[in-house]
């Protein structure tokens, strides 16, 4: 089973995280299938970059986000469809 979870990066006492798709039972910092975002809680306000298209794709394939990642996804603005120029 796949999970969308945080993978710790950064230096000691200065964490940053990758948001990755990986096997549910693999290690926290082990191999992953795809990197779909970035989270830096040390910035003010916290910096979150997510590829929502890929998040939606993996969730449609059955990947389950962890509780923390669910909150980060919920805070992301929904992509607005681009307006078609009238000709």
PEVENRA-V858901 format. One record per residue. N is the residue number from 1. PSI is psi in degrees with one decimal (none if undefined). OMEGA is omega in whole degrees, -180 to 180 (none if undefined). BURIAL is I if it has 24 or more other C-alpha atoms within 12 Angstrom, else O. Layout:
# PEVENRA-V858901
N | PSI | OMEGA | BURIAL
N | PSI | OMEGA | BURIAL
This chain:
# PEVENRA-V858901
1 | 140.7 | -179 | O
2 | 150.1 | 177 | O
3 | 148.1 | 172 | I
4 | 114.8 | -173 | I
5 | 173.3 | 179 | I
6 | 143.4 | 176 | I
7 | 116.7 | -173 | I
8 | 134.9 | 176 | O
9 | -173.6 | 174 | O
10 | -180.0 | -177 | O
11 | 172.9 | 177 | O
12 | 132.7 | -179 | O
13 | 4.5 | 177 | O
14 | 71.3 | -175 | O
15 | 147.8 | 165 | O
16 | 159.7 | -172 | I
17 | 145.0 | 167 | I
18 | 144.2 | 174 | I
19 | 115.6 | -171 | I
20 | 159.5 | 172 | I
21 | 125.5 | -178 | I
22 | 168.5 | 176 | I
23 | 138.9 | -175 | O
24 | -36.0 | -175 | I
25 | 1.4 | -179 | O
26 | 165.5 | -179 | O
27 | 156.6 | -179 | O
28 | -43.9 | -177 | O
29 | 22.9 | -179 | O
30 | -167.2 | -178 | O
31 | 148.8 | 180 | O
32 | 163.3 | -178 | I
33 | -48.5 | -178 | O
34 | 141.2 | 174 | I
35 | 119.9 | -176 | I
36 | 2.9 | 179 | I
37 | -174.2 | -174 | I
38 | 142.2 | 179 | I
39 | 124.1 | 178 | I
40 | 98.3 | -177 | I
41 | -11.2 | -177 | O
42 | -16.8 | 177 | O
43 | 159.7 | 178 | O
44 | 107.7 | -3 | O
45 | 164.4 | -178 | O
46 | 138.9 | -179 | O
47 | 126.6 | 178 | O
48 | 125.6 | 173 | I
49 | 119.9 | -180 | I
50 | 139.5 | 173 | I
51 | 90.8 | -173 | I
52 | -29.3 | 178 | I
53 | -44.3 | 180 | O
54 | -34.9 | 176 | O
55 | -47.9 | 179 | I
56 | -41.1 | 179 | O
57 | -51.1 | -176 | O
58 | -34.5 | 178 | I
59 | -33.5 | 176 | O
60 | -24.4 | 178 | O
61 | -1.8 | 175 | O
62 | 3.9 | 179 | O
63 | 135.8 | -179 | I
64 | 121.9 | 177 | I
65 | 147.5 | 174 | I
66 | 170.3 | -177 | O
67 | -43.5 | -179 | O
68 | -43.0 | -180 | O
69 | -35.3 | 176 | I
70 | -43.4 | 179 | O
71 | -40.5 | 179 | O
72 | -39.8 | 179 | I
73 | -41.9 | -179 | I
74 | -33.7 | -179 | O
75 | -15.5 | -179 | O
76 | 137.4 | 176 | O
77 | 143.2 | 178 | O
78 | 137.5 | 178 | O
79 | 131.3 | 179 | O
80 | 134.7 | 175 | O
81 | 136.9 | -179 | O
82 | 138.7 | 179 | O
83 | 135.5 | 179 | O
84 | 126.9 | 178 | O
85 | 135.3 | 179 | O
86 | 133.5 | -178 | O
87 | none | none | O
